Amino acid sequence: MLERGTAAATAGERTAISVMRMERRSVMRLKTWDARDPPGLRLADAPAPLPVGVGMVAAGDPRVLCIGPGEWLLIGTPSGRPAPAGLLRLDGAKTEDWSLVDLSSGACTFAIDGSASRDLLSKGSGLDFHPAQLGTRRCARTRFAQIEALIECLDDERRFELSVARSYAAYLESWLANATEEWR
Amino acid sequence: MRFRFDGVPLSGQAGDTLAAALLANGVRILSRSFKFHRPRGVFSCGVEEPNALVQLGSGARAIPSARATITRLHEGLEAFSQSGWPRLDWDLGRAADWLLPFLAAGFYNKTFKWPGWRRYEGSVRRAAGLGRAPIDADPDGYEVRNLHCDTLVVGGGIAGLQAAMLPPGERVVLVEQDEQFGGCAAWDGSAIDGRPASSWIGAAVARLVGTADVRLLLRSTAVGFYEQGVIAVHERSLRPDGPERADGGPRLPRERLWIVRARRTVLATGAIEQPLIFCNNDRPGVVLAASARQYLRRHGVAVGRRIVLATNNDSAYATAGDLHAAGLAVIGVADSRPEVPGGCRAAMLERSIAVWPGAMPVNTRGFGVLTGVRIGVLSRTGNTLQGGFDLACDALAVSGGWSGQLQLFSQAGGRLVYADTSGALRPECEHPLVRPVGAAADDPPAGAIGRRVAPVGDTRRQWVDLRNDVTVADLELAIRENYTSVEHVKRLTTAGMSVDQGKTSQPAVIEIVARLRGCEPSSLGHPTLRPPYTPVTMGALAGAERGPLYAPARLSPLHEWHASNGAELEDYGPWRRPAHYARPGEARADALARETRAVRTRVGLFDASPLGKIELHGPDARAFLDRLYINDLSKLEPGRSRYGIMLRETGSILDDGTVTVLSPEHCLVTTTSANAARVHAWMEEWHQCEWPHLHLAITPVTEQWATIAVAGGPAREVLRRAGLDIDLSSEAFPHLAVRTAMLRGRPARIHRVSFTGELSYEVNVPAEAGIEAWQALLEAGEDAGIEPVGVEALLRLRLEKGYLHVGTDTDATTVPADVGWGGVCERKRADFVGKRSLTLPENIRADRLQLVGLAGPDGGELPIGGHLRLPGSESPTDGWITSAGRVTLGDGQPIALAMLRGGRQHYGARVSVHDLGRRTTAEVVRPPFFDVEGARLHA
């Protein structure tokens, strides 16, 4: 198994892609049980409310990914600590209508970079990775290489993050190594 | 380029297909027919080829039944014929041809009845010449890739190129099965807009290549249209030159399957020339006229030196002209139409080529290959002959009209109809997603067509489907046997059911069946046109999902420790887990006995990380769980756990585990390892669909935690030594309680639960801290003789305690009362999922299968799956063993859990156990088999 931070497929001179297993970072799942989308929910000191459209991503630290109705992932930097629940505040809603669960230890993320990123992703998932469908600051949950995954587009052209459950890391690493063979 | 066919060294030109190269080398016989072992040669030049099927390569990279007509020649290619013994050109199997009268349609079904088809299958398949699938693992890579577009254009001929030129911004995929775009126009010398077609094609391709969001795929065939508008495209021969690129080029997969999702599909699939039907129309040398022209113009290969043409339409005249212009002897053109169009006649007169109107071949002659043809002169009605004449020739180029390739249209649900004017299948109506264009949609410009089937001759020698050796006589037999539907005729005779899917036979089958039934062909409908359009290799279908990537294996956070410390890893559900930790030279059974004994006499360490874990937050979390479990959870206090069983609506057991209240609005549920995802989905379904008003959030957290079970008498001391900073005494921390603590500076959640019957704690730490915690516990337990134990030992220990293992001891019919939990259900007043079903008469029958214990004879064995019979029972079975093992301490007596009819009524009885012809007996006992009072559990 690769050490964290090393490449599953490295970029050579003519290589169109690199895949890197990322360091552990803070991942929190925020879920509300209010039937309505809570437009006022925001992180403390954040300039804007949480995104409410499924698949939308708000930049910042942590990055906020809306992965379902009333459901977000808060993704921090590798060295960041999970955000305590107290950092959240609700504008115009009951404060106890949400839960925050730390999932930092259960996720494994691969950074995919290169002009062939979308081609690589299309080998594992039936999603449409065209920039018009999954462009910058967009994410989607999908079935990737037979397993549940979260894919986030960081850049229109080439940069993505692919997150799966930690137990599948070794399998996915092998899968990615096989799938990137044609670009080595 | 050098290549070999049946071991004979030959040479060809770059750009040739294997069929073209073989023709150029004078190889006339390429195969033996499926049933009668008649010699067969190249018949066409494309995917429709019914004869020239060969085995490519050898060993692990061999491909059986490859069509030589679309196989690119490359240096060193090796091809083999698939039938003919001892040799292709001298085949003893030819004797089958003499038995032709006895080998009518359906003879397989009618003949090989006794003792069974399996007895004959091997030899019949060998005789049929179906090729040999490689046995060794394929060393090459394959892949499946997804593709989205607005418009998918299938076919890269002129019509396809035009259809692909759409406004900017439109996402277009153009697939072409050939090596080049342009279709026939790329080589037939035609002109477009006053300039050579090749020039127009080059400009069109360049324009498409330069357009954003347009993807062009060559050597790719759209093989099937599936639900939701999904189209499978098979891209082949990505690496035609061999498995590895010596120049270090990209390591491409050998083949690729594209899953294309298109908003709309344009079928520019063109048309395929159809044959004429007459006696002995299958001899090597009989070839489709347009194919003869393509071999000549594209590959510079002549299909013969003395050539006769036979047609029922205009298109063969272009072939005649080209063959003549190449200096070949074109003897004449027999045209089954009574009147030949003036233009065709004039073109032939110009070249002094004879034209015989109202004439068609009625028989051929030759030993092995074609040496001559008899042309019959049709009467005015076309139903009889007025006379005829013989011609010597070595090639007979035939054209029976054209039929559009509409398989995808049909698979998409589009209706086809036989068009009397062209003798072809045509779209009957429009389809919202699929639009045929060009020759696929319209009658090709081949003029009116004449007779396709000779009116006289032995119908047993008139081949309709060359691939499956189906003759007109077979169709006649089907009609005599009252197969009236063309689909049923197809099934009896197998016409159109082979790898070519009837591309050169279906219109003729419809026409002949209609004539035999005395109806119009257009009234008959058409047989189902099933995918795939052309064969797809198993490799392309599997893609990367083979070997280690076939099924994703889940690994525990402690996997690296297990792998480097002698664990024998096995798959349990989706998880790869240690079955046991073998010492050098130790047998599996010995390791199992050692590990179980370690837990019973000292202390064991078990990786329970795969145990499913789901957190529920919210004011209604407990109320929600109370509705899902049979147990009363309403009074469960924070810091305490309870074992619980969850039912389906039918009342059968779905899963079990513990429910822990961490705080008034925070619960933790554990599930069986294999059922974690199912239980989460089950909870979400009930919350989202049935009780959305309950305020809670459900979060699966299995992956977040490494879970380590410490089981055995000294477990408490081991945890203390490991540095846990909480009071572990039984009073402060009783059985089924939970505490949070710090373990070596990291937060940990400690559950006192047991699946072994011993004093046991489950230590949960964040996954990345799992190995550190595991090693800390091992060190702390060293003095106590701690040992890591695998899954097999755990299952043996829980068996001794009679603990239920859902999925092993239960099936989809087991209700709580069957496993001794009926009282809990009855005592719970509140409603829960499945409660109502528990009152059904079926679920309260006294003779239901019930879980009991079995004690076997000393030295004997109780086999899992062994069936039970009660004394005096006349039933074939009264139940079966679900789990089995031996007691850990003492004499090693065999024990088991079993589902037994009316089980609890039979405690003390002896049942017979039957397994694979062996018989033993066992006593029915009440579990558990060990520590009945539970003293160890509550220590």
Contacts between the chains, C-beta under 8 A, distances in Angstrom:
chain1	res1	chain2	res2	distance
A	1	B	560	7.1
A	24	B	768	6.2
A	29	B	699	5.7
A	31	B	617	7.7
A	31	B	697	3.7
A	31	B	699	6.8
A	32	B	697	7.4
A	33	B	618	5.7
A	33	B	694	7.8
A	33	B	695	4.6
A	33	B	696	5.9
A	33	B	697	5.6
A	35	B	692	6.6
A	96	B	619	7.4
A	96	B	665	7.9
A	97	B	695	6.8
A	98	B	697	7.3
A	99	B	617	3.4
A	99	B	618	6.6
A	99	B	697	4.1
A	99	B	699	7.0
A	101	B	615	5.9
A	101	B	617	7.3
A	101	B	697	8.0
A	101	B	699	4.5
A	101	B	701	6.5
A	102	B	704	6.9
A	103	B	699	7.7
A	103	B	701	7.0
A	103	B	703	7.5
A	103	B	704	5.6
A	104	B	704	7.7
A	104	B	766	7.5
A	105	B	703	7.5
A	105	B	704	5.0
A	105	B	705	7.3
A	105	B	766	4.0
A	105	B	767	4.1
A	105	B	768	5.3
A	105	B	769	7.9
A	106	B	701	6.7
A	106	B	702	7.4
A	106	B	703	3.1
A	106	B	704	3.9
A	106	B	705	7.8
A	106	B	767	6.1
A	107	B	703	7.2
A	119	B	145	7.4
A	122	B	145	5.3
A	122	B	146	4.7
A	122	B	147	6.7
A	123	B	143	5.9
A	123	B	144	7.0
A	123	B	145	5.1
A	123	B	146	7.6
A	123	B	544	7.4
A	125	B	146	6.7
A	126	B	146	4.7
A	126	B	259	6.5
A	126	B	261	7.2
A	127	B	146	7.6
A	128	B	148	4.1
A	128	B	261	7.5
A	130	B	148	6.4
A	130	B	171	6.9
A	130	B	213	7.8
A	133	B	148	7.6
A	145	B	544	7.9
A	145	B	549	7.8
A	145	B	552	7.3
A	146	B	545	7.1
A	146	B	551	7.5
A	146	B	552	5.3
A	147	B	552	5.2
A	165	B	554	7.6
A	165	B	702	7.9
A	165	B	703	4.5
A	166	B	557	6.9
A	166	B	703	4.8
A	166	B	767	5.7
A	167	B	554	3.8
A	167	B	555	5.5
A	167	B	556	6.9
A	167	B	557	7.9
A	167	B	575	7.4
A	167	B	610	7.9
A	167	B	703	5.9
A	168	B	552	5.7
A	168	B	554	6.1
A	169	B	555	7.6
A	170	B	553	7.6
A	170	B	555	5.5
A	170	B	559	7.6
A	171	B	548	8.0
A	171	B	549	7.4
A	171	B	552	4.5
A	171	B	553	5.6
A	171	B	554	7.7
A	171	B	555	7.8
A	172	B	552	7.8
A	174	B	548	6.0
A	174	B	549	6.3
A	175	B	544	6.7
A	175	B	549	5.6
A	178	B	141	7.1
A	178	B	544	5.5
A	178	B	549	6.4
A	179	B	143	7.1
A	179	B	544	6.5
A	181	B	141	6.6
A	181	B	251	4.8
A	182	B	250	5.0
A	182	B	251	5.8
A	182	B	252	5.1
A	182	B	253	6.8
A	183	B	250	6.9
A	184	B	250	7.6
A	184	B	251	6.7
